[in-house]
Amino acid sequence: MSNQNNDLNLVLVAEGKYFDISLKENLLKNNEIPCLIQSEYGSGFVMQAGNLLENYKLYVAKENLNRALELLDSELD
């Protein structure tokens, strides 16, 4: 799937558990930066093992990378 993301010019900006990635996704969307969340193992794993064990990746378009990183860095301050 990562090859597909490269074909779409998507860049990984964050990785982590669902709660953290959801907060970052909302921050980006509230600032009009489109983003994509991709689970590492997929929905079948989540259905059997639970959401807490899954890792998620947050992607943005390459042209939005700098702005997204600034927002995500400011979230930590």
Phi and psi in degrees as a GROMACS rama.xvg file:
@    title "Ramachandran Plot"
@    xaxis  label "Phi"
@    yaxis  label "Psi"
@TYPE xy
-64.544  -30.795  SER-2
-63.8196  -38.2638  ASN-3
-60.8792  -43.5385  GLN-4
-63.8592  -36.5905  ASN-5
-66.4887  -37.8321  ASN-6
-63.3929  -28.88  ASP-7
-90.3477  4.35108  LEU-8
61.1682  39.1499  ASN-9
-95.2817  145.187  LEU-10
-124.999  135.229  VAL-11
-71.4031  125.659  LEU-12
-115.422  -18.2307  VAL-13
-160.406  154.297  ALA-14
-142.983  139.899  GLU-15
166.775  -161.697  GLY-16
-78.9478  161.721  LYS-17
-56.1447  -45.214  TYR-18
-59.8607  -48.5237  PHE-19
-64.6866  -43.4948  ASP-20
-67.0591  -35.972  ILE-21
-63.7218  -40.2744  SER-22
-62.4865  -43.6662  LEU-23
-65.545  -40.5607  LYS-24
-59.7406  -46.073  GLU-25
-63.1194  -40.0136  ASN-26
-59.5454  -46.687  LEU-27
-65.8359  -46.2579  LEU-28
-65.1022  -36.5021  LYS-29
-65.8552  -20.8446  ASN-30
-104.639  20.9809  ASN-31
59.2889  38.3975  GLU-32
-111.233  109.445  ILE-33
-62.9735  143.049  PRO-34
-148.145  168.148  CYS-35
-135.027  133.451  LEU-36
-105.377  133.997  ILE-37
-129.109  130.088  GLN-38
-82.3688  151.215  SER-39
-72.9123  -45.0508  GLU-40
-102.723  -23.9304  TYR-41
105.223  169.859  GLY-42
-66.2707  -30.1969  SER-43
-62.4134  -39.781  GLY-44
-65.0989  -44.4294  PHE-45
-62.2141  -40.5567  VAL-46
-63.8484  -34.8951  MET-47
-90.2988  -41.6806  GLN-48
-100.461  -20.4619  ALA-49
101.334  155.017  GLY-50
-67.2228  -27.6969  ASN-51
-68.538  -23.5502  LEU-52
-90.2074  -13.5044  LEU-53
-81.3378  146.005  GLU-54
-107.864  144.975  ASN-55
-124.353  150.631  TYR-56
-121.105  138.947  LYS-57
-113.304  124.322  LEU-58
-117.902  148.87  TYR-59
-131.315  163.126  VAL-60
-67.818  146.397  ALA-61
-54.0287  -37.603  LYS-62
-69.584  -17.0316  GLU-63
-101.56  4.36066  ASN-64
-58.8629  -51.8335  LEU-65
-61.1045  -45.7745  ASN-66
-64.4618  -40.9037  ARG-67
-63.3195  -44.6127  ALA-68
-64.641  -38.3465  LEU-69
-60.9105  -45.7348  GLU-70
-64.309  -44.1223  LEU-71
-67.0575  -35.799  LEU-72
-67.7363  -38.9248  ASP-73
-68.4062  -25.8784  SER-74
-62.4962  -31.78  GLU-75
-77.314  -19.2838  LEU-76
